[in-house]
Amino acid sequence: MARAKQLTAWVENVSGELGRIAQALGQAKVEITAFTAYGAGVACPLRLQVSNHTKAKEVLLGLGIRVTEEEVLRVALAGKPGLLENLATRLGEAHINVEYAYAAAPRGK
């Protein structure tokens, strides 16, 4: 398990907002390596892991988006049955609560 930085963009729950953000990051040559988004009222969290944390934050702030940063655990699991169970059990035994999770496909898959 590796610690990683995550950006949370607090965005309006409106059509096209994800596209606007993805386009701006793409134009800045920032790759989105993982994300999760869900509607939960007016200010919805769009959680991002990106190839260039500093540049992504500048782009988001330039779009007028409120941004927070969090330290998260980034875990790569092979595609084998039981690995998530093992990881979740170990986290529970260490009294680490999983508040949310998201998945990303590995490169080339």
TORTI-306280 format. One record per residue (C-alpha): residue in three letters; x, y, z. Coordinates in Angstrom, 2 decimals, decimal comma. Example, Ala and Ser with C-alpha at 12.3 -4.5 7.8 and 13.67 -1.06 7.14 Angstrom:
- ala; 12,30; -4,50; 7,80
- ser; 13,67; -1,06; 7,14
END
This chain:
- met; 0,00; 0,00; 0,00
- ala; 1,30; 3,41; -0,91
- arg; 0,20; 6,77; 0,34
- ala; -0,90; 9,15; -2,38
- lys; -2,33; 12,64; -2,74
- gln; -5,88; 13,02; -3,89
- leu; -7,63; 16,17; -5,02
- thr; -11,30; 16,67; -4,33
- ala; -12,99; 19,15; -6,63
- trp; -16,25; 20,35; -5,13
- val; -18,40; 20,83; -8,22
- glu; -21,98; 21,72; -9,03
- asn; -24,23; 18,78; -9,84
- val; -24,91; 19,89; -13,43
- ser; -24,60; 18,25; -16,83
- gly; -21,25; 18,75; -18,52
- glu; -19,19; 19,61; -15,44
- leu; -17,10; 16,43; -15,58
- gly; -16,44; 17,02; -19,28
- arg; -15,38; 20,63; -18,65
- ile; -12,92; 19,53; -15,98
- ala; -11,54; 16,60; -17,99
- gln; -11,05; 18,85; -21,02
- ala; -9,18; 21,50; -19,01
- leu; -6,92; 18,91; -17,38
- gly; -6,28; 17,25; -20,74
- gln; -5,32; 20,56; -22,33
- ala; -2,87; 21,07; -19,46
- lys; -1,40; 17,59; -20,17
- val; -2,57; 16,27; -16,78
- glu; -3,63; 12,62; -16,87
- ile; -6,48; 11,50; -14,64
- thr; -5,27; 8,14; -13,30
- ala; -8,35; 7,42; -11,17
- phe; -11,54; 9,21; -10,18
- thr; -14,88; 8,83; -8,50
- ala; -17,85; 11,14; -8,68
- tyr; -21,33; 11,08; -7,25
- gly; -24,16; 13,53; -6,82
- ala; -24,90; 14,44; -3,24
- gly; -26,61; 17,79; -3,29
- val; -25,34; 21,11; -4,57
- ala; -21,58; 20,70; -4,00
- cys; -20,64; 17,21; -5,18
- pro; -17,20; 15,70; -4,58
- leu; -15,19; 14,72; -7,65
- arg; -12,22; 12,84; -6,24
- leu; -9,19; 12,68; -8,52
- gln; -5,79; 11,09; -8,64
- val; -3,70; 12,71; -11,34
- ser; -0,28; 12,60; -12,97
- asn; 0,63; 16,12; -11,82
- his; -0,97; 17,13; -8,54
- thr; 0,27; 20,74; -8,51
- lys; -0,72; 21,52; -12,10
- ala; -4,14; 19,88; -11,67
- lys; -4,84; 21,99; -8,60
- glu; -3,89; 25,15; -10,51
- val; -6,19; 24,19; -13,40
- leu; -9,13; 23,46; -11,09
- leu; -8,66; 26,68; -9,15
- gly; -8,45; 28,52; -12,48
- leu; -11,87; 27,10; -13,35
- gly; -13,24; 28,61; -10,14
- ile; -13,60; 25,24; -8,43
- arg; -13,02; 24,77; -4,70
- val; -10,33; 22,12; -4,20
- thr; -9,25; 20,18; -1,13
- glu; -6,37; 17,74; -0,78
- glu; -6,32; 14,47; 1,09
- glu; -3,79; 11,77; 1,72
- val; -5,15; 8,36; 0,71
- leu; -3,95; 4,81; 0,40
- arg; -3,40; 3,65; -3,17
- val; -3,47; -0,09; -3,56
- ala; -2,89; -2,15; -6,69
- leu; -4,46; -5,60; -6,62
- ala; -3,95; -8,31; -9,20
- gly; -7,12; -9,71; -10,73
- lys; -7,40; -12,74; -8,45
- pro; -10,34; -13,86; -6,29
- gly; -9,95; -13,19; -2,58
- leu; -7,44; -10,33; -2,76
- leu; -9,97; -7,64; -1,88
- glu; -11,24; -9,79; 0,98
- asn; -7,69; -10,13; 2,32
- leu; -7,01; -6,41; 2,05
- ala; -10,32; -5,39; 3,62
- thr; -9,78; -7,82; 6,50
- arg; -6,28; -6,49; 7,15
- leu; -7,51; -2,89; 7,13
- gly; -10,29; -3,78; 9,55
- glu; -7,88; -5,54; 11,88
- ala; -5,73; -2,39; 11,86
- his; -8,85; -0,31; 12,72
- ile; -8,63; 1,58; 9,42
- asn; -12,10; 2,57; 8,26
- val; -12,79; 2,65; 4,52
- glu; -14,90; 5,77; 4,03
- tyr; -15,09; 5,35; 0,24
- ala; -13,19; 3,51; -2,46
- tyr; -12,79; 3,61; -6,20
- ala; -11,18; 1,42; -8,76
- ala; -9,05; 2,09; -11,81
- ala; -8,09; -0,28; -14,60
- pro; -4,35; -0,82; -14,99
- arg; -2,65; 0,52; -18,10
- gly; -2,93; -1,70; -21,14
- lys; -5,97; -3,62; -19,91
END
